[in-house]
Amino acid sequence: MPDTREAAAPPQVEGVIEAPIVYFETVSAFGVGAGIGRMTLEMEVYEPTEPGAPSRTRRRVVAHLRGPLPAFDALRSAINQMEAMLTPPAGGRPN
């Protein structure tokens, strides 16, 4: 007899649509104090110039990431899992 159980509904999480997307290229500063981890996230911004002139770039802080150390453990775990996705299975193609 086929299994006809319905899939469990995904957990309800507030703000999924409205949450900002944070793009960054480097972590320029980090530290910890009083059990709170801190990271400064940066990216390079290209500024418009006159036609024919070389473009200008500058670094810009896009976010200050703060949180309790267990949250950074969860972040580290997610990053490790993302890196594992880049390793192809034996005989497989990379993701």
N, C-alpha and C positions, 0 to 999 in steps of 0.2 A: 504494500500500500504506500503510495507516495506521501512524502512529508509535506503537509499543507499548512504548517504553522506560519503565521505571519511574522515578518521580520520586526524586531523591536524598533520602536520609534527612536530616532536619534535624540540625544539629550537636548533639552532646550537651553540655549545659551543666549543671553541678552546682548544686543549690540553687534551682531555678526555683520550686518550690512553697513552700519555706520562707522565701524572701527577704521581708523586710519591705516594706510599701508605705509610702512616706514622702509624706505630704500636707503641703504648705506653701503659704503665701500671700504671703510676701515674703522677700527676702534682706536681712537687716538689717546684715550686715557681711561684708566680703570683703577679701582681700589675697593676697599672694604672698611667699614667702620661701624661699630655698634651692631654687628650682625646684618648690616645692609650692604649689598653689593652695588657697585656703581660703575657704569660704563658711559663714555661719551662717544656717540656715533657720528661719523662725518662722511661727506661725499665731496666730489669735485664738481664745481658749477662752471659751466661755460657761459661767458657773457657775450652778448652781441657787440659787434664792432662795426666800423664803417666798411662798406663793401670793398673787398680786396685786401683789407688789413687782417693781420693774423688775429685769431680769436684769443681772448684772455680767459684765464681760468683762475679760480680761487677755491680754497677749501671752505666748506660751510658745515657747521654742526647742525645735524638734522634732528637729534634727539639725545636726551640724557636718560639712560636706562637705569632704573633703581628698583631694588626689590630684596626680599629676604633671601638668604643664602640657599634655602631649599628651592626657591624659584629658579635660581641660576643652575642648580643641579638638574632641574627639569629641562632648562634651556640646553645645557650640555648634552643631555640624553637625546634631545631632538636633533641637535647638530650631528651627533655621532650616528644616529639613524639615517639622516640625510646623506652623510658621507658613505654609509654602507650601501645605500641605493645606487651609488655611482660604481660600485664594484659588480661587474657582471657575474652571474652564476656560472659555474663550470660549464663551458661550451656555449654560453649564452652571449647575447649582445649587451653592451652597456646601456643603461637607462638614459 
